[in-house]
Amino acid sequence: MTQAHLVKVAEISVPYLSQLESGRRKGSTGILSTIAKALDVTLDDLVG
């Protein structure tokens, strides 16, 4: 999945996703749950 597709599905911006990926920012449970669902993984898998 591309970043462009993931930000569209999660309804977040590319800079915000980049900050989450790099650890410069922590996402809310709601956003992280949406990202996990889009990636077809559990929230635990995503943040584990």
Residue frames as qw, qx, qy, qz and C-alpha x, y, z in Angstrom:
[[0.000, 0.891, 0.455, 0.000, 0.00, 0.00, 0.00],
 [0.401, 0.450, -0.026, 0.797, 1.31, 3.44, -0.87],
 [0.163, -0.263, -0.440, 0.843, 1.43, 6.34, 1.55],
 [0.256, -0.017, -0.244, -0.935, -0.97, 8.20, -0.73],
 [0.556, -0.287, -0.679, -0.383, -3.54, 5.41, -0.47],
 [0.475, -0.324, -0.696, 0.431, -3.11, 5.03, 3.29],
 [0.052, -0.175, -0.261, 0.948, -3.54, 8.74, 4.01],
 [0.401, -0.131, -0.413, -0.807, -6.65, 8.75, 1.86],
 [0.599, -0.317, -0.725, -0.123, -8.16, 5.78, 3.72],
 [0.475, -0.363, -0.567, 0.567, -7.16, 7.08, 7.16],
 [0.004, 0.902, 0.302, 0.308, -8.11, 10.67, 6.27],
 [0.520, -0.729, 0.068, 0.440, -4.81, 12.11, 7.51],
 [0.341, 0.895, -0.252, -0.140, -2.08, 14.12, 5.83],
 [0.844, 0.346, -0.299, 0.279, 1.16, 12.76, 4.39],
 [0.154, 0.608, -0.502, 0.596, 3.28, 14.84, 6.83],
 [0.658, -0.434, 0.341, -0.512, 1.27, 13.47, 9.78],
 [0.997, 0.049, -0.039, -0.054, 1.73, 9.87, 8.57],
 [0.625, 0.523, -0.394, 0.424, 5.43, 10.50, 8.09],
 [0.177, -0.601, 0.481, -0.613, 5.71, 11.82, 11.65],
 [0.874, -0.258, 0.215, -0.351, 3.92, 8.73, 12.96],
 [0.939, 0.270, -0.179, 0.120, 6.20, 6.42, 10.98],
 [0.472, 0.543, -0.428, 0.547, 9.35, 8.14, 12.21],
 [0.589, -0.424, -0.579, 0.372, 8.21, 8.29, 15.84],
 [0.176, 0.178, -0.131, 0.959, 8.28, 12.08, 15.97],
 [0.479, -0.181, 0.058, -0.857, 4.59, 12.09, 16.81],
 [0.138, 0.108, 0.959, -0.223, 2.20, 9.75, 18.61],
 [0.334, -0.226, -0.547, -0.734, -1.17, 9.04, 17.09],
 [0.582, -0.173, 0.361, -0.708, -4.47, 8.82, 18.86],
 [0.447, 0.011, 0.888, -0.109, -6.01, 5.40, 19.40],
 [0.616, 0.600, 0.362, -0.360, -8.67, 6.26, 16.83],
 [0.407, 0.771, -0.393, -0.292, -6.19, 7.17, 14.10],
 [0.094, -0.451, 0.886, 0.046, -3.96, 4.20, 14.86],
 [0.571, 0.202, 0.757, -0.245, -6.98, 1.88, 14.78],
 [0.617, 0.703, 0.090, -0.341, -7.98, 3.27, 11.38],
 [0.239, 0.705, -0.640, -0.191, -4.45, 2.77, 10.05],
 [0.331, -0.223, 0.912, -0.095, -4.31, -0.78, 11.44],
 [0.658, 0.418, 0.547, -0.304, -7.63, -1.62, 9.80],
 [0.523, 0.771, -0.191, -0.309, -6.47, -0.19, 6.47],
 [0.158, 0.607, -0.776, -0.062, -3.31, -2.31, 6.68],
 [0.883, -0.094, -0.358, -0.288, -5.30, -5.38, 7.75],
 [0.487, 0.139, -0.702, 0.501, -3.36, -5.81, 10.99],
 [0.483, -0.706, -0.506, 0.113, -4.36, -5.54, 14.64],
 [0.112, -0.948, 0.110, -0.278, -3.71, -2.43, 16.66],
 [0.745, -0.573, 0.314, 0.135, -1.32, -4.49, 18.79],
 [0.809, 0.212, 0.296, 0.462, 0.60, -5.49, 15.66],
 [0.320, 0.830, 0.105, 0.445, 0.85, -1.87, 14.64],
 [0.193, -0.873, 0.247, -0.374, 2.07, -0.44, 17.93],
 [0.952, -0.284, -0.070, 0.085, 3.55, -3.62, 19.48]]
